[in-house]
Amino acid sequence: MTLPANAAADRTFQVDLRGLVDLLSHHLYSSPRVYLRELMQNAVDALTARHTLEPDAPAGAFGIRLYADGSVVRVEDDGVGLTEADVHTFLATIGRSSKRAEKIAEQRADFIGQFGIGLLSCFLVADEIHVVSRSARIPDAPAVEWRGRGDGSYSVRTLPASSRPRPGTTVTLTPRADAAEWTRPAQVHSLARHFGSLLRHPVTFDDGTGGAGVAVNPEPTPWAQSHPTPGARARALAAYGEEVFGFKPLDTIELDLPAVGLKGIACVLPEAVPAGRRHGHRVHVKGMLLSEQAEEILPEWAFFVRCVVDAESLRPTASRESLYEDDTLAAVRDALAERLRAWIARAAASDPDLLGRFLQAHHLAVKSLAVHDDEILRMLLPWLPFETTDGHCTLDEFARTHRTVLVTSTVEEFRQIAAIASAAGLGVVNGGYTYDRDLVHRLPEVRPEISVADLDPATLTAHLDPVDRETELAAAAYLAQARDALAVFDVDVALRTFQPASAPALLMDSREARHERTRSQLAREQEGGIWGDILGALRQEAPRAQLILNQLNPLVRTALTIDEPELARTSAEALYGQAAMLSRRPLRPAESSLINRSFLDLLAHALRKDS
C-alpha cells in the first residue's frame, strides 16, 4: 500500500544505548556504585510482589543473596520473577517497568523503584547483563534467560524449569576492567551493607571463598529492637547514631510518624555549627538507603540535629538519590519539626542540665526558632545567652539587676558605649547580632515587669557629666584646635567627665549618621549634575559624629594644657584615631592615614624633646 504524499508514517526512535548510559552516569547517578543499589532495589520490589501473591508465607522465607569473587557479581532473589512475555515487555524496552504490571499496579506504593531504568545502571560497570528468571505467578513456569549488551542488542531464550528450581531472578554481571573499584568482593560487601543495612528482607553475601554467606542486615532496625529499660534503649540509639554519624550525640530524639510509615532518630550535635549550615540527613525508603545528604527532610532552622530515618510513603526522585518535593514531604517536614519542638519543651520542663548544655552549643538555632515560634519564645527566651554590659549572660540573669533593658541596633554601637554604659549603671544588650534585637524587644511578653527600649544616644549622653565652667574655659583653645583638625571627618569635640576614668575618649557615631554624611558628601561632589539635583532634594543637615573627651583621664588633662597648635592638633587626631579603633567599625582610608600620621608625629615630637 502506498501512502498519500501528505500522510505521516509512524516510526520508532533509535536509541543510542551507550549514549544513554553515559547520560545516566554523568547526570542522573552520582557514582557507578549505584548499580548494586539498583539491583538490590529490584530484588526487594520483586520480593514485595511475591509476598502480595503469597501473603501467608512466613517472614524471612524469601531473601536476597549476593555473590562477588572478583570475576562476577551476582544478585539473586526469591521474588515474583518474570515470564517470557514479561522479559520481552520489560527488559527489552527502555523505560518500562514490571512494577507497572496490571496485577500489581495497585500496590505501586509498596515498591521503591518507580522509573524502570534501574537495570541500565549495570552498564556503568559491565558490558553485558545476564538475567535468569522464573515466574511465581504461573505454576511450572519455565525459566527465561535474557542477555543484554551495551551495544543495544539482546537475546532471549527459555530454559528448562530444572535450570532454576525455585521462582525468582538472578542477575549476573561480568565487570569491565575499569570497574574493578566497584566490583571487588570487599567493596560489594561494603556497598551492600551501606545501602541495605535496614532492609526488612534477609540479605546475605558470599565472597566465593567457600565459607558460609554472611548476613548483610543481621539485626532488626535499631528502633524496632526491644530493650529492658528506657535508659538502655536511649543508650542503644545513641550508640547507633554515633556509629552512623561519627559523633557522640548530646541526646537522641525518637521520630515516629505512623501516617507515612516513618521511624528513626534525630541526633543532637554536641557542638555548635555555623548559622544556616545545613547537614545532610540519612534517609531510607522502605529500608533501602536513598541519600546521606537529604537536606529537605527538616526545616532550615533545625541545623542542630542529624537524622537517620526510614519511611514508607516518601517519593524518591528519578535518580533515587533525593526526595521528591510534594505535599507529603512538606507534611513530614512540619511533623518532624514539631517533634524537635516537643523535645526542647521536655528538656526545658524536666532536664535543666541537658537544656543548659544544648543552649550553650545551639543558642543561635533556638533564637532563629524563637523568632517565629511563640511557644519556644515563652519557654526559652529567659534562658538564652546574650552579650550585655554585664558580660555574656541570660536575659533572666540580666533582668534581675536591670528592670529597664536598653538594646543597641548594631554591634559597633554596643562596642562604642559598652564600657561607659556599664560604668554608668545602664543595662545594655547587644542587639546587633541576627535575631537578638527582635528577641530582646519581646522580653516583656515573658517578663511583664521588664521594660525594653532601643538605646538613644541622648540617654547615654545624659549620664556623661558636664565639666565646670572654669575648666571649660581653660580648655577652650585646645577644643577649638581639635574641632578644626577633625572637621574634615565631620566630627565635633566636647569635654565631659565619665567613668571609667581609664577611657580617654568616646566616639559617638552611628551607622545611619555615617550614611547620611556620605550621601551629603556625594551630593556636594555632584553639584550641577542630575545626581546633585536628586540628592540635593533629599539632603538634610547631616548629623555629626561627636568625640567626647574624658576630663577624668590623666592623658586628656595633659593634652588640654598643650599650647603648641600643631601638637594640639596631632594629639586630637591621635585621640580620635584611638576612639575610632575601639569602636571596631571599619576605618575609612583617610582615618587609617590619620592614625599612622598622628602616631609618627607624636613619636617624632617625643624624640625631639628627649634629644
N, C-alpha and C positions, 0 to 999 in steps of 0.2 A: 504494500500500500504506500502510495506516495503522498506525503504531507503537503497541504497547500503552502504556498510561498510564505504566507504570513502566520503559519501555525508554529507554535513553540513545542519543542520536544523536551521531555524530561531527561535529565542526565544525572549521573552520580558524581559527587565530589571525589576527587582523587586525593587521598590523604597521604602526606609525606610523614610516615611514622617516625623516622629519625628526627625530622624537624619538630614533630610534636613532642617527642621525648626530650629534646633539647629545650623546648619551651617549658616543659614541666620542671626540668632540673634547674633552670635559671630564674623562673618567675613564679612558680607555684610552690614547689617544695624547697625548704630551707637547706636540705642536705640529702645526699644519697641514702643516708641511714634510714630514711622513712620507708624504704622498701619493706623492711621487716615489720614495721608497724602496720603497713597496708595489708601484708599477708596475714598477720595475726588478727587484724580487724575483720578481714573477710572470713577468717575461720570462726571468730566469735559470732559474727552475724549468721553464719551457717549453723552454728550450734543453737543459736536463739530460734531459728526457723525449725530446727529438729525438735526442740522442746515444744514448739507450738503443735507439731504433728503428734508428739508423744508426751503429753503433759504429765502422765503418770510415771514417767521414767524417774528413777531415784536420782537425787542430787549427786553430782560427780560421776554419773555413768558415762557421760560424754566429755571428751577433753581435747587438748591440743598437744601435739608432740613436735618438738623442734630438733633438727639434726644438722650439724655442721662439722666437717672433718678437714676443712681446708680446700677440698676439691669440689664439693657440692654443698648447697644449703637446701634443706628440705623442711617444709611445713606441712604437717598432716593433721586433719581434724576428723571428728566423728559427726560432722554436721549433716545437713539435709542433702548435700550432694547435687549432681546435675545429671539430667538425661542427655541423650544425644541431641535432641531438639533444643534443650537449654544451651548446650555448648555452641551450636550454630547461631542461636539467637543472641546470646550474651557475651561469650568470649570472642566472637568473631566480629562484633560490631562496636566500634569505638563509641564510648559514652553511654552504652546501655548497661543496665544493672539488673542482676537476678533478683534484687530486692524489690523490683517493681512487678514481679510476677503477680498475677491476679489473686492467687490463693493466699498470698501473704501481704498484699498491698495494704490491707487494713492494719497490719502490725508494723508499718514502716517506722513508727516512733520507737520500736524496740531495737532498731538497728543503729549502729554507729555510722556506717557509711551511707551516703545519700547520692553520690555522684557517679558511681560506676566507672571510674577511671583509675582506681587504685592499683589494679593489676599492671597497668602500664609503668608504674614506678619501678617494677622489677627490671625494666630495660635500662635503668640507671646503673645497674651493676652486672647485668648479664645480657648476652646477645640472643638467648633462647629461653623461653618459659615452657616447661613441661608440666602439664596438668593431667592427672588421672583422677576420675571422679565416678562415684556410683550413687544413684539417687535412692533416697529413703522413701520417696513418695510412691514408687512403683515396686511391688513385690517382685523379687527375682530379676530386677533390672540389670542389664549388662553394665560393665564398666566402660567408660568412654575416655579415650586419650586425645588430648589436644596439644599440639606443639605450635607455639607462636614464635616467629623470628623477627629480629629487629628490622629486617628489610620490608616488613609488612606482609609477608606470606605466612600461611598457617596450613596445618593439615589436621584432619580429624579421622579417627577410626574407632570402631567398637572392639572391646576385648572380652574374653570370657569372664563370667562372673567370678570364677575362681581366681582371677588375677587381682581381685580386690574383694576379699570375703565379706567385708562389712561396708555399709554405706559411709560416705564421707568423701573427702577430697585430699589429694596430695599434690603439692606444688613443689617442683624441683628446679633449682637454678644451678647452672654451671657458671661460676663467676668469671668475668674477664680479669686479666692480669692487673689492670689499672684499678680494680675494685677490691683488691686484697685487703685494704684498710678496713672495709666494712663487712667482710665475709669470713674473717678468721674465726675459729671456734670461740676463742675467748671474747672477741668483740660481739659475736652473735649472742652469746650468753648474756653479756653485759647489756646489750640493746634490748633483749627480751625482758630482763628484769627492769630496765628503765621504763619501757613502755607498758609492761604488763603486770607489774607487781600487785596491782589492786583488782585484777580480773577475777570474776566470780567462778569461772571455769578452771579446772586444774590444767596447768601448763607445765610440761617437763622439757628438759634439754639434754641431749646426748651429744658428746663430742667425738664419738666414734672410737674411743679408746677401749671399749669393751666393758666398761663399768655400767652400773645402772644409771638411768637418767636421773638428773637432779631436778627437784621442784623449783620452778621459777617464782611461784607465788605460794609458798607453803603455808603462810598464815592468813587468817581472815583479815579483812581491812581493819586497821587499828581501832576505829571507833565501833566496830562490830564485835570486838572481843570483850569478854566479861572479866571483871576484876573483883577481888574480895571487898575492897573498900573504895570510897570516893578518892581518898588520897592516893591509893595505888593506881587508880585509873588516871588521875591527873599526872602522876609521875611517868606512867607509860606513854601517855600522849605527848608529854614534854620531851621524852627521850626520842619518840618518833620524829617530832618536829626538829630536834637537834640533828638527827640523822639525815633528814631531808634537806635542811637549810644550812647546816653547819654552824649554828649558834645556839646557845642555851637560852630558851625563851624566858622572858621575865614572867610570863604566865601564858597559859593556853586557854582559848575560848572555843568551846564546842559549838559547831554550826550544824543545824538540823532544820531543813525546810521540807517537810513531807510532801507539800503540794507539788514540788518539782523533783522529788526524789534526791535531794541534795544532802549530803553529810560531809563532815570534815572538821578541820580545826583552823583557827587563826592563832599564829604565834606572835606574841607581843615582843617587838625588838627590844633588847636590853639597853641600847644606846640610841642617842638622838640621830636623826638623819636630816639632811638639808631640806628646808621647806620646799614643798612641791615635788620633791623627788619621789617618784612612784616606783615601787618594787613590783616586779612581775610575780604572779601567783601561779601555783601549780594546780592545773585543772585537769581532771579526768572526766571523761564522759563514758558512762556505763563501764567503768573500770579501766578503760584504755586511756593512757596519758595523751592529752590533747596539746597542752602547752605548759612550758615552765615560765613563760613571761606574759601571762594573761593579765594585763592591767585593768581591763574593763569589768572585771568581776566585782570590784569595790569602788566606792566614790573616791575622788581625788584627796579628800581630807584624811583618808584612812591610811596614810603612809607610815603609820607606826606599827603595822602588822604585816605579816606574810602568811598567806593562806595555802592550804592544800585541801582541795575538795573533790568529791566525786558526785556527779549529777546525772540524772536520767533524762531530763527534758530540755537541756540546753542544746542549741543547734550549732554545729561546727561550720566554719566556712568551707569553701571548696578545697582548700589545702589541708583542712582538718588540723590546722596548727593554731587557730584562734577561734573566738566565738563570734557568731553572727549577731549583730546588734538588732534586737527586736524587742517587742513588748515583754516577752518572758525574761529576757536578760535584764531589762530595766527593773522589772518587779523583783527579781532575785537580788539585784544590787541594792535596792531600797530595803529589802528584808534583812540582808546581811549587815547593812549599815545600822539597822535597828538593834541587831544582836550586839554590835560593838557598843552602842549607846547603853544598852542594858548592862553590859559588863562594867562600864565606867560607873554606872549608878550603883551597882552592887559593891564595887570597890570603895566608893565614897561612903556607902552606908555601913559596911561591915569590916573593911580591911584598910584602915588608915595607913598602915605601913606600906602595903602594896600600892595604894594610891599615891603616897609620897614619892616612892621610887619611880612610879610611872610618870608623874608630873615633872619630876626632876629631869627625866630624859625627854619627855614628849610634850612639854607645855605648849609649844608652838602649834602642834597638831590640835590640841584641845582648844586653844584660843581660836583657831580657824573654825572649829566646830561650834564653839560657844557663840560666835557672832551670829550664827543662823539658827541656833537651837536653844530655845528659851529654857528647856528643862536642864540641859547641860550647864547653861549660864547660871541658873539658880543654884545648882548643886556645887559647882566647882569654881565660880568666879572668885570667891573669897580666898581660895587656896592656890590660885595661880600666881607665879612669881612675876614681879615687875622690877624694873630699875627705878629707884627712887632716891630722894635726897637722904634717906636713911640706909642706903645700900640696896642690895637685891633682897627683896622680901615679898611675902604675900600681901595682898590687899587687906586681908584680915588683920595681919600684924601691923600694917601701916596705919589702918583706921583706928587702932587703939590709942594712938598718940596724936592723930590729926583728924579732927572732925570735919575740917574743910580741906578737901584734896584738890590741889591745882595740877593741871596736866598741860604739858607743852605739846606743840604740834609737830616739832621736828627734833631729831636727835641733837643737832648742833645747838639749838636753842637751849635744850636741857644742859648740855655741857658748858655753855656760856655762863649759866646762872646757878648751877648746882651748889657750888661751894658757898656762894654768898647767900643763897636762899636757905641752905641748911643752917648757916650761922645766924640768920635772922629768925629761925624757928618756923619757916614756911615748909609745908609738906608738899613736895612737887614730885609728880610721876612723869617719867619719860614716855611721852605718847608718840614718839617718832617712829617706833617700830610697827611692822604690819599688825593690824588688829588692835594694838594696845590702846590708842586714844578712844576708839569706839567702845571698847570694853570698860575702860575706867569710867566713862560717862554713864554707863549702865549700872554702876555700883549701887546707887540709891534704890534700884529695884530690889536688891538683895539686902542692903543695909539702909533702911529709910532714914536713919538718924545721921547719915553722912551726906554732905553736900559736895558736889563736884563742879569745878569751873575751869575754863581754859585760862592759862596764865596770861595775864595782861601785864605788859612791861611796866605800866604805871603802878601795879601792885608791888612789884619788886622795888621800883624807884622810891616808893613811899617808905620803904624800910632802909633807905640809904640816908643817913643824917646829914643835913647841911652843915657846912663849917661856919664859924662865927664871922661876922663882917670884917673884923680886923685881919683875920687870916686870908679871907677872900681878897681884900685889897692888896695885901702883901704879895699874893700870888698872881695878881692881875697881869703883870708884864710877862711872866712865863706862860700863862694861859693864852695870852694873845699870840705869842710866838708859836705855841703848839697848834693853835687853830689855823694859823697861816700855813704852817708846814703840812698839815693834814687836810687842808681844804681840797686838794686835788682828789682825795678819796671820798669827798662829801661827808666828812667826819667832823662833828662838833666835839668840844672838850669841856668837861665840867669837873669840879672838885667836890668830893663828898667824903664822909667817913663811914666805913662799914667793916664788918668782920667777915672773914678773918683778916687780921692786920698783915698777914704774910702775902696777901694778894695785892700787888701794886696797882692793878687797873682792871676794869671790867668793860668789855666791849659789848654794848647793847645794839644789836643789829639783827634784823630778821631777814629771812629769805625773800619775803614779799617786798620789803623795803629795797633790797638789792636789785630785785627785778624791776621795780619802778624806776630806780636811778638809771639802770641800764637802758630802759625804754626812753627815758628823757634824754640821755646822752645820745642815743641813736637819732632821736628827733632833731636835736641840735645839729648833729653832723649832716643831716639830710635836709636842712633848711632850704626852701626854694623848690625842692622836688616834690613829686607826688607823695613820697613817704613822709616828707615833712608836713604836708597838709593833713595826711591821715593821722599820723602820730601826734601832731600838734593839736588836733581836735580832741584827742584822748588825754592830752597832757594835764597833769595836775602837779601841784607842788610836791616834789619827791621827798619822802621822809628821809632825814639824815641819820646816819649811824651816830652813836654817841660813845666816846671814850671817857669813862668816868674814872678819874684818878683818886686813889685812896689816900687821904691825908694822914691816916694812921700808919701807913707804911714808911719805914725809915728812908728807903731809896727815893720815894716820891718827895718826902720832905726835903731831902738834899737837892733833888732836881729843881724844886721850886725856888731855890736860892741862887740858881745859876744866872749870872748877869751877862754872860757872853752869848750873843744872839745865835751864832752858828752852833755852839754846843747845846744851847737850849733846844733848837730845832732838832738836832740829832738825837738828843735824849727822848724827846717827844715821839719821834719816829720809832725809836727802839721800843718804847713802852707800847706804842700801837702795834708794832710787829709781834711783840710777845703776847699781847692780848688776843691778836688775831690767830696766832698759832694755838693758844689754849682753847679757842673756840672750836678747833678741829674742823672748821669748814674749809673747802678748797680755796687756796690762795690764788689771787689773780697774779699774772706775771709782774705787774707793777709792784704789788705787795712783796713778792719774793725778792725783787730787786731792792726794794727799800730795806728789807731785813738785812740783806747782805751788806748794803752800803752803810747802814747805821752801825752795824757791828764793826766793820773795818774802820769807820771814822772814830768810834769810841776807843778802839784799840790804838789807833794812831795818836789820839789825844792823850791816852794814858802813857804811852811810850815817850811822847814829848815831855810830859810832866815829870817823868822819872829821870830823864836824861839831863 
